Amino acid sequence: MTESREWKWEIVNESIWLAPCEESYFYCEKWKKSRKKSILDIGAGLGRHAILFAKNNFEVAAIDLSEFGINYLNAWKEQEQLSICTKVCDMKKIPFQDHFFDCIWAYHSISHTDSLGFSEILEEIERVLKPEGEIYLSLSSKDSGFYSKGGYPQVDENTIIKTDEGPEKGIPHYYVDLDDIFALFNNFKIESIRHVDDCYRNGEIYDNKHYFIYARLLQK
């Protein structure tokens, strides 16, 4: 299993990482209407989604391996006068009790591992999520050019290591296809899966695809 490595948030200079994604607004409203209370933001980064959920009166916990990212979030939450429980930790060892959260938000985060690491992360997600709890997550697609023709070093059948200069240098990326998703999430009722092609970015053609999954943990 590859060693977990944090994003180098201190060198990120794109404002996109401070603005909540489109989907977060939808799930914020959805979970409010269904009276969900507690949310775990896995791989919170600088805190853009944790801040949004806290502003909407959820009980929010945010974890990330990056001490810089969590320190940034701590300063941000103080400025906004918000209560967010923050912890620097590995996603493979989530420091919360069993069946603790109503919802989990894992946006562009839990793919940053290899096949064995992903299995451990998913076990932890199932442990800390309440039965019938809900999760929204993204996973990197094997149809993405980064996986199929990027030429990156391969760790296992599903995993490459990014070697480009930037915040992701040296970080493993785990890729899946639809069959992988159904096999991995057999303890969940999958409500929806979208396969999104981010084909244009910053004025250039961009070959990067993701799955976006909304699921509910089954009662055991």
C-alpha positions in Angstrom: 0.0 0.0 0.0 1.3 3.4 -0.9 1.9 6.0 1.8 -0.8 8.6 2.3 0.4 12.1 1.2 -1.3 15.4 1.6 -2.0 18.0 -1.1 0.5 20.9 -1.0 -2.2 23.5 -0.3 0.4 26.1 0.4 1.2 26.4 -3.3 -2.4 26.4 -4.6 -3.3 29.8 -6.1 -6.6 29.1 -7.9 -9.7 30.7 -6.3 -11.8 27.7 -7.3 -10.6 25.9 -4.2 -12.2 28.5 -2.0 -15.7 28.4 -3.6 -18.1 25.6 -3.0 -18.9 23.4 -6.0 -22.3 23.5 -7.6 -23.4 20.1 -6.1 -22.8 21.2 -2.6 -25.6 23.8 -2.7 -28.1 21.1 -3.9 -27.1 18.6 -1.2 -27.1 21.3 1.5 -30.7 22.0 0.7 -31.6 18.3 0.3 -30.1 17.3 3.6 -31.7 20.3 5.4 -35.2 19.3 4.1 -34.6 15.7 5.2 -33.6 16.9 8.7 -30.0 15.6 8.6 -27.9 17.2 11.2 -24.3 16.0 11.2 -21.9 16.0 8.2 -18.3 14.7 7.9 -16.3 16.5 5.2 -13.5 14.0 4.2 -10.5 15.6 2.6 -11.8 19.1 3.4 -8.8 20.9 1.9 -9.0 24.6 2.7 -12.6 24.2 3.9 -14.9 25.5 1.2 -17.6 22.9 1.8 -17.2 22.7 5.5 -17.8 26.4 5.8 -20.9 26.2 3.5 -22.5 23.4 5.6 -21.7 25.1 8.9 -23.3 28.4 7.6 -26.4 26.3 7.1 -26.5 25.1 10.7 -25.2 21.6 10.2 -23.0 20.0 12.8 -19.8 19.8 10.8 -16.6 17.9 11.2 -13.8 18.3 8.7 -10.7 16.1 8.2 -7.6 16.4 6.0 -4.1 15.1 6.0 -2.8 18.6 5.3 -1.9 20.6 8.4 -1.8 23.7 6.3 -5.3 23.1 5.0 -6.8 22.5 8.4 -5.0 25.6 9.8 -6.5 27.6 7.0 -9.9 26.3 7.7 -9.5 27.0 11.4 -8.7 30.6 10.7 -11.6 30.9 8.2 -14.1 29.4 10.7 -13.0 31.9 13.4 -13.4 34.8 11.0 -16.9 33.5 10.1 -17.6 32.7 13.8 -18.6 29.2 13.0 -18.3 25.9 14.9 -16.5 23.2 13.0 -14.7 20.2 14.5 -11.4 19.9 12.6 -8.8 17.2 12.7 -5.5 16.5 10.9 -5.7 12.8 10.1 -5.4 10.0 7.5 -8.7 9.1 5.8 -7.8 5.4 6.5 -8.2 6.1 10.2 -11.1 8.5 10.8 -11.1 9.6 14.5 -14.8 9.4 15.3 -17.1 6.8 16.9 -19.1 4.2 15.0 -22.3 5.4 13.4 -21.6 9.0 14.2 -22.6 11.0 11.1 -25.9 11.4 9.2 -24.1 12.4 6.0 -20.6 12.2 4.5 -19.2 14.6 1.9 -16.2 13.3 0.0 -15.6 15.5 -3.0 -12.4 14.9 -5.0 -10.7 13.4 -2.0 -11.0 9.6 -1.4 -9.4 8.8 -4.8 -6.1 10.0 -3.4 -4.9 6.5 -2.5 -4.3 3.1 -4.1 -6.6 0.0 -4.3 -5.8 -1.3 -0.8 -6.0 2.1 0.7 -9.4 2.8 -0.9 -10.8 -0.4 0.7 -9.6 0.8 4.1 -11.1 4.2 3.5 -14.5 2.7 2.5 -14.5 0.5 5.6 -14.0 3.6 7.7 -16.8 5.4 5.9 -19.1 2.5 6.6 -18.1 2.5 10.2 -18.7 6.2 11.0 -21.8 6.6 8.9 -25.1 5.9 10.5 -27.3 3.1 9.0 -29.4 4.7 6.3 -26.9 7.6 6.4 -26.1 9.3 3.1 -22.9 10.0 1.2 -22.0 12.1 -1.8 -18.6 11.4 -3.3 -16.6 11.6 -6.5 -14.2 9.0 -7.9 -11.8 9.3 -10.8 -12.9 7.5 -13.9 -10.7 5.0 -15.9 -12.0 6.8 -19.0 -10.0 9.8 -18.1 -6.9 10.6 -20.1 -4.8 10.9 -17.0 -5.3 7.1 -16.4 -5.6 5.7 -20.0 -2.9 7.7 -21.7 -1.2 9.9 -19.2 2.0 7.8 -19.0 2.2 8.1 -15.2 3.8 5.4 -13.0 1.3 2.6 -12.2 1.1 1.2 -8.7 -1.7 -1.3 -9.3 -4.4 -2.1 -11.8 -6.4 1.0 -10.6 -3.8 3.4 -9.4 -1.3 5.8 -10.9 1.1 8.4 -9.3 0.9 12.0 -10.5 4.3 13.3 -11.3 3.5 16.7 -12.6 4.8 19.7 -10.7 2.1 21.2 -8.5 0.0 20.4 -5.4 -0.6 16.8 -6.4 2.9 15.8 -7.3 3.7 12.3 -5.9 0.1 11.6 -4.8 -1.6 8.3 -5.8 -4.8 8.5 -7.7 -7.3 5.6 -7.7 -9.5 5.1 -10.8 -12.7 3.1 -11.3 -15.2 2.0 -13.9 -18.9 1.3 -13.4 -18.3 -2.4 -12.5 -15.8 -1.4 -9.9 -18.4 1.0 -8.3 -21.1 -1.7 -8.0 -18.6 -4.2 -6.5 -17.1 -1.7 -4.0 -20.4 -0.2 -2.8 -22.3 -3.5 -2.2 -23.2 -2.3 1.3 -24.9 0.8 -0.1 -28.1 1.5 -2.0 -26.8 3.6 -4.8 -29.3 6.3 -5.6 -27.6 7.9 -8.6 -24.3 7.8 -10.5 -23.2 10.5 -13.0 -20.2 10.2 -15.3 -18.9 13.7 -16.0 -16.4 14.7 -18.7 -14.5 17.9 -17.7 -13.4 18.4 -21.3 -12.5 22.1 -21.2 -10.7 24.0 -18.5 -8.8 27.3 -18.3 -9.0 27.9 -22.0 -7.7 24.4 -23.0 -9.0 21.0 -23.9 -9.0 18.9 -20.8 -9.4 15.1 -20.7 -10.5 14.4 -17.1 -13.6 12.4 -16.1 -15.2 11.6 -12.8 -18.0 9.6 -11.3 -20.3 11.4 -8.9 -22.2 9.0 -6.6 -25.1 9.5 -4.2 -25.7 6.5 -2.0 -27.3 5.4 1.3 -25.7 2.9 3.7 -27.9 -0.2 4.1 -29.0 -1.5 7.5 -27.1 -4.6 8.6 
